[in-house]
Amino acid sequence: MNGIARGEWGFDGYITSDCGAVYEASVGHNYAPPNETCRDVLTAGMDSDCGTFLNDFLNMSLSENVTSIASVNTALSHLYAMQIRLGLFDPVSTQPYMNYSYTDKLDTKEHRELALEAARQGVVLLKNNGKFPLQKDPSMTLAVIGPNANATTTMQANYQGVAPYLISPLEGLSAYARTDYSLGCDTNCVVRSGFPEAVKAASTSDATVLVIGISTLQEAEGMDRTDVALPGSQEELIREVAAASKGPCIVVVMAGGSVDISIARDLEEVDAVLWVGYPGQSGGTAIAETIFGDNNPSGRLPHTQYYKNYTIGLPMTDMSMRPVPHTRNPGRTYRFLTVPSVYRFGDGISYTTFETTATQSPATIPYSTVAQQAAGFNAKGVYGVGPTSTPLGTLVFSTKNTGSVTGQNVVQLFAIPPSSAPAGAPIKSLIGFEKVELAPGQSVDINFSIYAVQLCVSDNSGNWTAVSGTWKFGVGPDMEASVSVSVQ
């Protein structure tokens, strides 16, 4: 913290612990007695303890001359300097954030619209056999089933503010059709007594929306999951409800972390799969709008979804991102994973179709230029892409809406390093993206500037190293419209 953050990077703020971390280090992990722990965390560069450890033990450590008053003063100087810069000692009348009211500045019309738009854009369509969106029909009956079908607080996940309202999927869908709600089971899905009622609702309705997933019963602060399977009998709920559905059936996945939803992907009776994360106060509206076509989904999956056997035999003590054969770690995230996944980071489709082609790329970029700029990054301790960075070339892709409805396409640019890259280099990396809205038949060119840092990999010390050879650039997880650029 002192050597790299403050010394090399020039960080000029204050550093706080994770909540309870100092206590856990001393007591939970037996790092050192409390008096020595106080000394060591302050000497290491921590300024603020999120917890009560320093409050409980710092005076004792000072009185025993284990911790120096100088280290306390250093921490206080960092804290007070930040408070002064924020204006916290200025008159209250001059501090705009001290004069905010909930209705005037927080729960405003604009913020409500933003919450809804965020939920709309966060919806990810992963599967669709053409039966969605549903046609609007006031006489339609809709089975709304599942542990998260009437979720409200679940949509906020952890660490949320106070929402002015929470629109559940059931409430949102009820604005479009006559609904028949059935819980089926809670997210633990141990008790299956609600399955027959859910099956009956699906068998007698014109369409079925099955909202599954997890909640704070499975993942929360201080509550970690040991696997990525759908909890309890949720797979059986999907299978039974989908088989009984009289009309189109869509599975909506409400979850923050990765869950194995391969059953919904693979079952022919499931016509569509929608991933919504934890969509917030207007989540139900966004889900309903998407299912009935008032919102054309444009989201892309923000994480890799692993198969449930991923965690079998993998020690939780192995935190490596890269594959470790002797611990049966196949790698983590799309950048290092060496085995198939249920869905990939960046996956997502639309109610329309897009076609993307590469129209321009540099043939060669000088290796000496890349290496020179990389050395500059390392000397300054900066990442290397910013207003003062110099692009070394431009990639141009043309994307066209080849479908029949207006939609937004997220053009994601991935880079694959040459085979000459050192061991541990990522398989591929997302280096840029642009989101464009296109009417049917409309096309647009998207320019991506290539910077030196994107032609480097980091070594074990975090320094950027230029890599010569053929770099491959492509759009989306499938590397559509790929081009090759030689760094020599």
Salt bridges, closest charged atoms under 4 A:
ASP12 OD2 - ARG85 NH1 3.62
ASP40 OD1 - ARG39 NE 2.86
ASP47 OD2 - ARG6 NH2 2.60
ASP47 OD1 - HIS78 ND1 2.87
ASP107 OD1 - ARG112 NE 2.70
GLU113 OE2 - LYS109 NZ 2.58
GLU117 OE1 - ARG120 NH1 3.10
ASP206 OD1 - LYS246 NZ 3.67
GLU219 OE1 - ARG225 NH2 3.62
GLU235 OE2 - LYS308 NZ 3.15
GLU240 OE2 - ARG192 NH2 2.88
ASP266 OD1 - ARG265 NE 2.73
ASP271 OD1 - LYS131 NZ 3.65
GLU289 OE1 - ARG120 NE 2.64
ASP294 OD1 - LYS136 NZ 2.46
ASP347 OD1 - ARG344 NH2 3.00
ASP478 OD1 - ARG344 NH1 2.74
